[in-house]
Amino acid sequence: MAVVLVWYHGGMAMNLRVPEDLDRRLDLLAAEEHTSKSALLLQGAELVLQRHRRRRDIGEGLDFVMSHDAELLTRLEDA
């Protein structure tokens, strides 16, 4: 009986369909950056998640200020 160990670097496998033009541009950038297209796509996904989190945090911060400092904002508006 043989035992086969699989190492996945702690992640999930995923298939992704990429338009041909984007695939060509990723090939060029990957070669220029000496990295893989997979690494570039992971960086892009991380940037999207960071941007979403930042927008959510800003929205929550504005909501907090508007609800807790409404009177102060009104006085500043009238000043």
PAMIFI-81253 format. One line per field, with one value per residue: residue number from 1; residue in one letter; chain; x, y, z of N, C-alpha, C in turn. Coordinates in steps of 0.02 Angstrom, whole numbers, padded with zeros to 5 digits, always signed. Example, Ala and Ser with C-alpha at 12.3 -4.5 7.8 and 13.67 -1.06 7.14 Angstrom:
// PAMIFI-81253
n <- c(1, 2)
res <- c(A, S)
chain <- c(A, A)
n.c1 <- c(+00660, +00642)
n.c2 <- c(-00284, -00112)
n.c3 <- c(+00390, +00354)
ca.c1 <- c(+00615, +00684)
ca.c2 <- c(-00225, -00053)
ca.c3 <- c(+00390, +00357)
c.c1 <- c(+00660, +00645)
c.c2 <- c(-00165, +00002)
c.c3 <- c(+00390, +00394)
This chain:
// PAMIFI-81253
n <- c(1, 2, 3, 4, 5, 6, 7, 8, 9, 10, 11, 12, 13, 14, 15, 16, 17, 18, 19, 20, 21, 22, 23, 24, 25, 26, 27, 28, 29, 30, 31, 32, 33, 34, 35, 36, 37, 38, 39, 40, 41, 42, 43, 44, 45, 46, 47, 48, 49, 50, 51, 52, 53, 54, 55, 56, 57, 58, 59, 60, 61, 62, 63, 64, 65, 66, 67, 68, 69, 70, 71, 72, 73, 74, 75, 76, 77, 78, 79)
res <- c(M, A, V, V, L, V, W, Y, H, G, G, M, A, M, N, L, R, V, P, E, D, L, D, R, R, L, D, L, L, A, A, E, E, H, T, S, K, S, A, L, L, L, Q, G, A, E, L, V, L, Q, R, H, R, R, R, R, D, I, G, E, G, L, D, F, V, M, S, H, D, A, E, L, L, T, R, L, E, D, A)
chain <- c(A, A, A, A, A, A, A, A, A, A, A, A, A, A, A, A, A, A, A, A, A, A, A, A, A, A, A, A, A, A, A, A, A, A, A, A, A, A, A, A, A, A, A, A, A, A, A, A, A, A, A, A, A, A, A, A, A, A, A, A, A, A, A, A, A, A, A, A, A, A, A, A, A, A, A, A, A, A, A)
n.c1 <- c(+00042, +00033, +00068, +00012, +00055, -00018, +00018, -00048, -00018, -00099, -00217, -00362, -00404, -00450, -00542, -00532, -00603, -00534, -00540, -00468, -00387, -00357, -00289, -00175, -00117, -00093, +00002, +00110, +00137, +00165, +00282, +00364, +00368, +00424, +00347, +00201, +00047, -00054, -00011, -00018, -00157, -00202, -00148, -00223, -00353, -00339, -00319, -00445, -00525, -00469, -00499, -00639, -00660, -00604, -00691, -00809, -00772, -00750, -00879, -00948, -00883, -00921, -01059, -01060, -01008, -01107, -01217, -01177, -01123, -01209, -01270, -01158, -01107, -01210, -01200, -01073, -01098, -01181, -01095)
n.c2 <- c(-00059, +00108, +00271, +00429, +00594, +00752, +00918, +01074, +01205, +01268, +01316, +01331, +01247, +01316, +01342, +01459, +01560, +01662, +01804, +01807, +01921, +01977, +01869, +01865, +01988, +01965, +01861, +01934, +02028, +01942, +01880, +01993, +02030, +01920, +01816, +01714, +01696, +01658, +01707, +01844, +01859, +01824, +01931, +02034, +01998, +02013, +02152, +02198, +02152, +02224, +02356, +02352, +02327, +02446, +02544, +02505, +02524, +02662, +02707, +02659, +02735, +02865, +02853, +02836, +02960, +03047, +03005, +03021, +03146, +03240, +03360, +03443, +03450, +03519, +03643, +03682, +03693, +03805, +03903)
n.c3 <- c(+00000, -00046, +00013, -00022, -00011, -00015, -00042, -00022, +00001, +00093, +00032, -00077, -00229, -00387, -00534, -00664, -00784, -00904, -01006, -01172, -01206, -01080, -01025, -01107, -01074, -00939, -00952, -01007, -00904, -00798, -00844, -00849, -00715, -00659, -00602, -00567, -00660, -00578, -00453, -00479, -00498, -00371, -00298, -00355, -00314, -00176, -00169, -00213, -00108, -00001, -00042, -00039, +00098, +00151, +00098, +00162, +00297, +00298, +00267, +00381, +00477, +00441, +00460, +00599, +00644, +00594, +00668, +00801, +00815, +00764, +00809, +00833, +00702, +00640, +00706, +00663, +00527, +00525, +00565)
ca.c1 <- c(+00000, +00072, +00038, +00027, +00043, -00032, +00031, -00084, +00002, -00152, -00269, -00409, -00395, -00506, -00537, -00553, -00603, -00509, -00542, -00402, -00347, -00333, -00240, -00113, -00087, -00066, +00064, +00163, +00154, +00196, +00351, +00400, +00376, +00454, +00300, +00151, -00018, -00092, +00010, -00046, -00229, -00211, -00136, -00281, -00409, -00325, -00331, -00517, -00551, -00446, -00537, -00707, -00657, -00591, -00753, -00855, -00748, -00763, -00951, -00966, -00857, -00965, -01123, -01049, -01002, -01172, -01264, -01154, -01101, -01255, -01278, -01096, -01103, -01258, -01171, -01018, -01129, -01208, -01042)
ca.c2 <- c(+00000, +00169, +00331, +00489, +00655, +00809, +00982, +01125, +01271, +01298, +01351, +01292, +01250, +01348, +01354, +01527, +01576, +01730, +01823, +01800, +01981, +01982, +01816, +01887, +02042, +01933, +01828, +01984, +02055, +01888, +01874, +02054, +02031, +01855, +01783, +01676, +01728, +01643, +01755, +01909, +01858, +01826, +02001, +02073, +01981, +02045, +02224, +02208, +02143, +02281, +02415, +02343, +02337, +02517, +02580, +02488, +02557, +02734, +02716, +02650, +02793, +02922, +02841, +02849, +03032, +03078, +02989, +03042, +03217, +03278, +03429, +03479, +03463, +03573, +03706, +03700, +03712, +03871, +03950)
ca.c3 <- c(+00000, -00051, +00043, -00062, +00025, -00058, -00008, -00059, +00026, +00134, -00007, -00117, -00301, -00420, -00605, -00680, -00855, -00913, -01076, -01205, -01201, -01011, -01017, -01140, -01033, -00879, -00972, -01014, -00838, -00758, -00867, -00829, -00642, -00639, -00556, -00603, -00669, -00517, -00402, -00498, -00485, -00298, -00278, -00376, -00270, -00112, -00177, -00216, -00040, +00039, -00062, -00012, +00171, +00164, +00085, +00216, +00358, +00291, +00274, +00451, +00514, +00427, +00494, +00670, +00654, +00582, +00721, +00867, +00815, +00720, +00835, +00819, +00630, +00625, +00730, +00617, +00464, +00533, +00585)
c.c1 <- c(+00045, +00033, +00060, +00008, +00033, -00022, +00000, -00066, -00055, -00207, -00313, -00392, -00458, -00492, -00565, -00549, -00586, -00514, -00471, -00358, -00317, -00279, -00173, -00078, -00059, -00001, +00122, +00185, +00189, +00269, +00393, +00415, +00409, +00411, +00250, +00087, -00061, -00075, -00018, -00121, -00244, -00199, -00196, -00341, -00400, -00338, -00406, -00547, -00531, -00486, -00609, -00708, -00647, -00655, -00804, -00836, -00762, -00837, -00974, -00942, -00901, -01032, -01116, -01047, -01070, -01221, -01242, -01136, -01146, -01263, -01217, -01090, -01151, -01231, -01114, -01045, -01154, -01155, -01014)
c.c2 <- c(+00062, +00227, +00391, +00550, +00712, +00872, +01037, +01195, +01306, +01332, +01303, +01300, +01280, +01354, +01423, +01538, +01649, +01746, +01823, +01861, +01990, +01929, +01835, +01941, +02014, +01895, +01877, +02011, +02003, +01879, +01933, +02054, +01967, +01821, +01744, +01717, +01716, +01692, +01824, +01912, +01858, +01897, +02045, +02060, +02014, +02120, +02239, +02202, +02201, +02344, +02411, +02356, +02411, +02558, +02567, +02524, +02632, +02748, +02709, +02709, +02854, +02914, +02856, +02923, +03066, +03064, +03015, +03116, +03260, +03350, +03471, +03496, +03518, +03640, +03728, +03723, +03785, +03924, +03988)
c.c3 <- c(+00000, -00019, +00001, -00022, -00025, -00017, -00050, -00037, +00061, +00095, -00044, -00191, -00331, -00494, -00619, -00755, -00864, -00988, -01107, -01197, -01132, -00999, -01049, -01099, -00968, -00894, -00975, -00946, -00795, -00778, -00844, -00755, -00615, -00586, -00599, -00612, -00607, -00461, -00416, -00482, -00410, -00272, -00295, -00331, -00202, -00115, -00179, -00146, +00005, +00023, -00035, +00063, +00188, +00153, +00140, +00281, +00356, +00299, +00346, +00493, +00503, +00461, +00569, +00684, +00646, +00638, +00789, +00871, +00771, +00744, +00821, +00745, +00609, +00647, +00685, +00550, +00467, +00548, +00525)
